[in-house]
Amino acid sequence: MARAGDKRERLVEAAKNLIHCKGFSQTTLADIAQESGVPLGNVYYYFKTKEDIAAAVINERANEFRAMAEAWESHPDPRERLASYLEMPIHLREAVALHGCPFGSLAQELCKSEGPLADQARQLLDMHVEWVTEQYRLLDKEDAAGHALQFIATVQGISVLASTFNDPNIVDRQIAVLKRSLKSI
């Protein structure tokens, strides 16, 4: 017999994947139930609203980022950490080409409306900016926050272009350019 936590985890994982592929507005609770294998009536036991599921997805994405950042911290040099960050879009290149960045596309869609979900989605990308800012600060760069914003804007722009043109090679080419620029810091 499946534990309650297993069903909740399956619902969040299904929602995370569907929202990335279809977008939040196009994903229904029935879609999530079907994808997770949890009966639709049971969804309401775990999540009262679709917005509650979105909040859980944002939280899951934040946890994913924290885990990646923790792994990147194993590198002693901030340049190596930033290069490790750039492996993320390369690793996800096919998904990025089909659906955009799983962090950026979620934030972009949810920030189109105001409210708690938009605030949480902003915080999701803010985590990225803060982490990158810290790396530039450790490199003694003046205006570390400005450099970080440019870095994240470039990565997100690469994701938008790769998705728009459905071309994962854009990710490879442009991330390589960004990696080369790290060597000159």
Contacts in CASP RR format, 6 or more apart in sequence:
PFRMAT RR
TARGET T0000
AUTHOR 0000-0000-0000
METHOD contacts of the structure
MODEL  1
MARAGDKRERLVEAAKNLIHCKGFSQTTLADIAQESGVPLGNVYYYFKTK
EDIAAAVINERANEFRAMAEAWESHPDPRERLASYLEMPIHLREAVALHG
CPFGSLAQELCKSEGPLADQARQLLDMHVEWVTEQYRLLDKEDAAGHALQ
FIATVQGISVLASTFNDPNIVDRQIAVLKRSLKSI
4 46 0 8 1.000
7 36 0 8 1.000
7 38 0 8 1.000
7 42 0 8 1.000
7 46 0 8 1.000
8 46 0 8 1.000
10 36 0 8 1.000
10 37 0 8 1.000
10 38 0 8 1.000
11 32 0 8 1.000
11 33 0 8 1.000
11 36 0 8 1.000
11 38 0 8 1.000
11 43 0 8 1.000
11 46 0 8 1.000
11 47 0 8 1.000
11 53 0 8 1.000
11 56 0 8 1.000
12 53 0 8 1.000
12 56 0 8 1.000
12 57 0 8 1.000
12 60 0 8 1.000
13 36 0 8 1.000
13 60 0 8 1.000
14 32 0 8 1.000
14 35 0 8 1.000
14 36 0 8 1.000
14 37 0 8 1.000
15 27 0 8 1.000
15 32 0 8 1.000
15 36 0 8 1.000
15 53 0 8 1.000
15 54 0 8 1.000
15 56 0 8 1.000
15 57 0 8 1.000
16 57 0 8 1.000
16 60 0 8 1.000
16 61 0 8 1.000
16 102 0 8 1.000
17 35 0 8 1.000
18 27 0 8 1.000
18 31 0 8 1.000
18 32 0 8 1.000
18 35 0 8 1.000
19 27 0 8 1.000
19 54 0 8 1.000
19 57 0 8 1.000
19 106 0 8 1.000
20 95 0 8 1.000
20 99 0 8 1.000
20 100 0 8 1.000
20 102 0 8 1.000
20 105 0 8 1.000
20 106 0 8 1.000
21 98 0 8 1.000
21 99 0 8 1.000
22 31 0 8 1.000
23 105 0 8 1.000
23 109 0 8 1.000
24 50 0 8 1.000
24 54 0 8 1.000
24 106 0 8 1.000
24 109 0 8 1.000
24 110 0 8 1.000
25 109 0 8 1.000
27 50 0 8 1.000
28 50 0 8 1.000
29 40 0 8 1.000
29 43 0 8 1.000
29 50 0 8 1.000
29 53 0 8 1.000
30 40 0 8 1.000
32 43 0 8 1.000
32 53 0 8 1.000
33 39 0 8 1.000
33 40 0 8 1.000
33 41 0 8 1.000
33 42 0 8 1.000
33 43 0 8 1.000
34 40 0 8 1.000
43 53 0 8 1.000
47 53 0 8 1.000
47 56 0 8 1.000
51 116 0 8 1.000
51 117 0 8 1.000
54 110 0 8 1.000
54 117 0 8 1.000
55 116 0 8 1.000
55 117 0 8 1.000
55 120 0 8 1.000
57 106 0 8 1.000
58 106 0 8 1.000
58 110 0 8 1.000
58 117 0 8 1.000
58 120 0 8 1.000
58 121 0 8 1.000
58 123 0 8 1.000
58 124 0 8 1.000
59 120 0 8 1.000
61 102 0 8 1.000
61 103 0 8 1.000
61 106 0 8 1.000
61 124 0 8 1.000
62 123 0 8 1.000
62 124 0 8 1.000
62 127 0 8 1.000
65 103 0 8 1.000
65 124 0 8 1.000
65 127 0 8 1.000
65 128 0 8 1.000
65 131 0 8 1.000
66 127 0 8 1.000
68 85 0 8 1.000
68 88 0 8 1.000
69 131 0 8 1.000
71 84 0 8 1.000
72 81 0 8 1.000
72 84 0 8 1.000
72 85 0 8 1.000
73 81 0 8 1.000
75 81 0 8 1.000
75 84 0 8 1.000
78 135 0 8 1.000
78 136 0 8 1.000
78 138 0 8 1.000
78 139 0 8 1.000
79 135 0 8 1.000
79 139 0 8 1.000
79 182 0 8 1.000
79 183 0 8 1.000
79 185 0 8 1.000
81 135 0 8 1.000
82 132 0 8 1.000
82 135 0 8 1.000
82 151 0 8 1.000
82 182 0 8 1.000
83 179 0 8 1.000
83 182 0 8 1.000
85 131 0 8 1.000
85 132 0 8 1.000
85 155 0 8 1.000
86 155 0 8 1.000
86 175 0 8 1.000
86 178 0 8 1.000
86 179 0 8 1.000
86 182 0 8 1.000
89 96 0 8 1.000
89 101 0 8 1.000
89 155 0 8 1.000
89 158 0 8 1.000
89 159 0 8 1.000
89 171 0 8 1.000
89 175 0 8 1.000
90 171 0 8 1.000
90 172 0 8 1.000
90 175 0 8 1.000
92 101 0 8 1.000
92 102 0 8 1.000
93 162 0 8 1.000
93 168 0 8 1.000
93 171 0 8 1.000
93 172 0 8 1.000
94 168 0 8 1.000
95 102 0 8 1.000
96 159 0 8 1.000
96 162 0 8 1.000
96 163 0 8 1.000
96 168 0 8 1.000
96 171 0 8 1.000
97 162 0 8 1.000
97 163 0 8 1.000
97 165 0 8 1.000
97 166 0 8 1.000
97 167 0 8 1.000
97 168 0 8 1.000
97 170 0 8 1.000
97 171 0 8 1.000
98 163 0 8 1.000
98 166 0 8 1.000
99 105 0 8 1.000
99 163 0 8 1.000
100 159 0 8 1.000
100 160 0 8 1.000
100 162 0 8 1.000
100 163 0 8 1.000
101 155 0 8 1.000
101 156 0 8 1.000
101 159 0 8 1.000
103 124 0 8 1.000
103 125 0 8 1.000
103 128 0 8 1.000
104 124 0 8 1.000
104 125 0 8 1.000
104 156 0 8 1.000
104 159 0 8 1.000
105 159 0 8 1.000
105 163 0 8 1.000
106 121 0 8 1.000
106 124 0 8 1.000
107 121 0 8 1.000
107 122 0 8 1.000
107 124 0 8 1.000
107 125 0 8 1.000
109 121 0 8 1.000
110 117 0 8 1.000
110 118 0 8 1.000
110 120 0 8 1.000
110 121 0 8 1.000
111 118 0 8 1.000
111 121 0 8 1.000
111 122 0 8 1.000
112 118 0 8 1.000
125 152 0 8 1.000
128 152 0 8 1.000
129 145 0 8 1.000
129 148 0 8 1.000
129 149 0 8 1.000
129 152 0 8 1.000
130 148 0 8 1.000
132 147 0 8 1.000
132 148 0 8 1.000
132 151 0 8 1.000
132 152 0 8 1.000
133 144 0 8 1.000
133 145 0 8 1.000
133 146 0 8 1.000
133 147 0 8 1.000
133 148 0 8 1.000
134 144 0 8 1.000
135 148 0 8 1.000
136 144 0 8 1.000
136 145 0 8 1.000
136 146 0 8 1.000
136 147 0 8 1.000
136 148 0 8 1.000
136 151 0 8 1.000
137 144 0 8 1.000
139 185 0 8 1.000
141 147 0 8 1.000
141 185 0 8 1.000
151 178 0 8 1.000
154 174 0 8 1.000
154 178 0 8 1.000
155 175 0 8 1.000
155 178 0 8 1.000
158 170 0 8 1.000
158 171 0 8 1.000
158 174 0 8 1.000
158 175 0 8 1.000
158 178 0 8 1.000
159 171 0 8 1.000
161 167 0 8 1.000
161 170 0 8 1.000
161 174 0 8 1.000
162 168 0 8 1.000
162 170 0 8 1.000
162 171 0 8 1.000
END
